[in-house]
């Protein structure tokens, strides 16, 4: 199965060069997700500094030995941090914002998930082609980034294998985990679905896992932005804002003739 590009039809024939790189729904859900994620990071940081200690199990408090501690000031004077001052307590509005942004992210994610399954976007543009499901194909992309080689014209119209793997990991592993562990912190969810909390090891374990999954998402964000910059910041941003790229029609045959990294290497 070839690695389909948005500019190539399912039969392999070129589509109209004016076909958008990203559909309107993909662009809208992308930017809503960006806003919701940053709201979650900001509010989550405010919640974190109210108690920068992490535990494992069902309970955890200042009288409990922590699994680990973040050496930052706290906004609660009863939390031992080693600092002689406390941060301003913003725990009230941050919890409301965190809750609202989380539901915005969940609803946006559901719309996007339904879209990629219904339209075939998942199979055509996100799943790596069989020829690219190898370390050799991934290594070729990594080497290209490390050497800072200019992106091929075809890369303006499709995701490479590393991008596809990263996006799939975020969509089907990290996002479900961060939602699950976040819900497990809710007392009402705990009482309604205790099994979903117990399987994580308890509410404090869920909070610790929530912290690490968030770290993984932040790492993905950093790598994602770096890859956008390395592969052509203006082109990528234009494509995600307007749906268009600056690739000329003359480069289209190159994208069609080279459907995958592995096939290029074999050639």
N, C-alpha and C positions, 0 to 999 in steps of 0.2 A: 504494500500500500504506500503510495507516495506521500511525501510531506506536503499537504495541500497549502496553497497560498490563497489569500482572499482574492487575488487577481487571476486565479485559475479555477475553472469550473470543475465539477465532479467528473466530467468526461475528459478532462485534460486540456480543453480548449481555452484560450485566453478570454478573460472577461473584459468588459469595458474598462479602459485605463482609468476612467474617472470613478470607478467603484471605490467607495471609502475604505481606508485601511481598517478602521474600526466603525462599527455601527453606532447609531445614536444611543442605543440602550447600553452598550458596553462603555461608551464614554461617560454617560450620566452616572451609571453605577460605580464606575471607577472613581470619579471625583467625589461622589457622596461617601464612598468608602474612605477616601483620603481624609475628608473632613471629620467623619465619625471616628476614625482611628486616632487622629491627633487630639480630638476631644477626650477620647478614652485615655490617651497617654497623659494629658495634662491633669485630668481629674484623678487618674490612678496614682500619679505621683503625689498629689495632695493627700490622698487616702493613705498611701504608703508611709509618708513621714509621720502620720499620727501614731504608727506602731511599727518601726523598722526592724522587727524581730520576726523570725519565721520558725515554725514548729512542725512536728509530724505527729499525726494522730487526730483525735477529736477535739481536744482542748489545748489552750495555750494562753498564758498571761504572764505578767511581770514576775510571778512567783514560780514560773515553769522554766526549766532549762531550755533555751532555744536551740534549734538545729543549727542556725547560723544567724548572725546579726549584721545588718548594714551599718557601717560606722558613719552615720549622718545624724544631724540634730533631729529631734522629734518635736511635734507640735503639742505633745502632752507632757506635762511636767512630772507625771508619775512614772513615765517610761525611762528607765536608766539608759543613758547614752554616753555618759562621760563628758558631755558638754555642759557648760555652766549657764546655758540659756535655752529657751525653747523657741521654735518657729511659730509664726502666726497660725492660728487654728482655722483652716479653711475646709474642715471636714464636712460641714453642712452642705454647701452648694456643690462641692465636688462629688458627693455621693448622688445627688439628684442628676447632675450632668452625666456622671458615669452610667447611671441606669438608663437615661434617655438615649445617650449615644450608643449604648450596647444594643438596645432594641432597634435603633435606626440601622445599625450594622447588620443585625440579624435579618431584618425585613429586606434590606438591600441585597444581602447574600442569597436569600430565598428567590428573589426575582431573578438574579443573575444565574443561579443554579438551574431554575426552570428554563431559562432562555437557552443556556448552552446545551442542555439535554434535548430540548424541543427542536432547536434549529440545526443540531449537528455540529455546532461550534466546538464542542468538546472533542469530538472525534477528528474533525478536520484541522483544527488550529492549535489544540492543546496537547493531545496525545502524541508522543514521539513516534515517528515512523519506525517499523521494525528494523530497518537498516541503521537507524540512529540509536537504538537501544543497546549501546555498548560503551565501554570505557574509552575505546579508541575515538569514537565520535565526540564524546565529552571532552577528552584531552585535547582534541584539535581546536575546539572552541576556546578552552582555557588558554592554550598556547597563543591563540590569535589575540585574545584580550591582553595577555601579559606583554606581548610584543607591540601592542597598540597599533595593530594593523588596521587600516581603514576598512569599514564594513563593506561587504559586497553589495551591489545594487539590489540583489534579491532579498537581503536581510531587512530592507525597508518595508517588505510586504509580508513577512512571516516571522515567527518566533524560532530561535535556534533551540537546540536540544536542551541546553542548560536552563534557558528561560522556561521551557515547557515543564521540565522536571520541578523547577522551583515553584511555578504557579500551581501545579497539581498538588505539591506538598502543602502549600498554604491553603488551597481551597478545600482539600479533603483530609488534612491532618491537623494543621495548626489552628485554623479557624474553628473547626468543630471542638477541638480540645479547649481552646480559650473560652468558648461559649459554655461548654460543659462544666469546666472548673469554676467559671464565674457564677453559673447558676447554683452550683454546690455551696456557695457562700451564703446563699439566701436561706434564712431559717424556714420560710414557708415552703421552699422547694425541698429542703431537707426533710420536713415532716410529711410532704406529699409523696416524695420519691426517695425514701431513705436508702434504697439499694444503690441508686446512682451516686450517692455520696459515700456510702460505705465501701464501694469498690475502689474508690480513690484513696481510702485509708482514713477518712474522716474530714471534717470541715477544715481543720488546720492544714492537713495534707493537701487538700484542694487549693487552699490559698498559696501554699508553697509551689505547687505545680502551676498554678495560674501565673505566678511571678516568672517562672522559667519559660513557659510558653510565650509570655509577652516578650521576654528577652529574645527569643528566637524570631518572633515577628519583627522586632526592631532591627535585628541583624539582617533579616531578609530585606527590610526597607532600605538599609544602608547599601547592601549589595545591589539591590534593584536600581537605586538612583545612580550608583557608580557605573553599572552596565549601560544605563540610558545615556550617561555622559560619554562613555567610551564608544558607544555605537552610533553616536550622532544626536546630541541633545536637542537641537532645533528641530530636526526631522521627527524625532520621537514625540516631542511635546506638541508639535503641530498636528501630528497624526492623532494624538489623544484629545486634542482640543477641537480641531476642525474635522478630523477624520481623513484628511488628505495628507499625502506625502509629496515631496518634490521630485521623485524619481521620474525620469523621462520615459515615454513609451518605448524608446530604443533599448532600454534595459530590460523590458519585459521578457524577451526570449531567454535571457540569461537565467531569470528566475524559473522559467518553465523547464529549461534544459537541465537545471541542476536542482532537482527536488530535494535532495538530502545531502548532508555532510559526508556520510559514508560512501554514497555513490560518487561524489566528487573525488574522493580519495582513490576509489577503485579505478576511476577514469584516468 
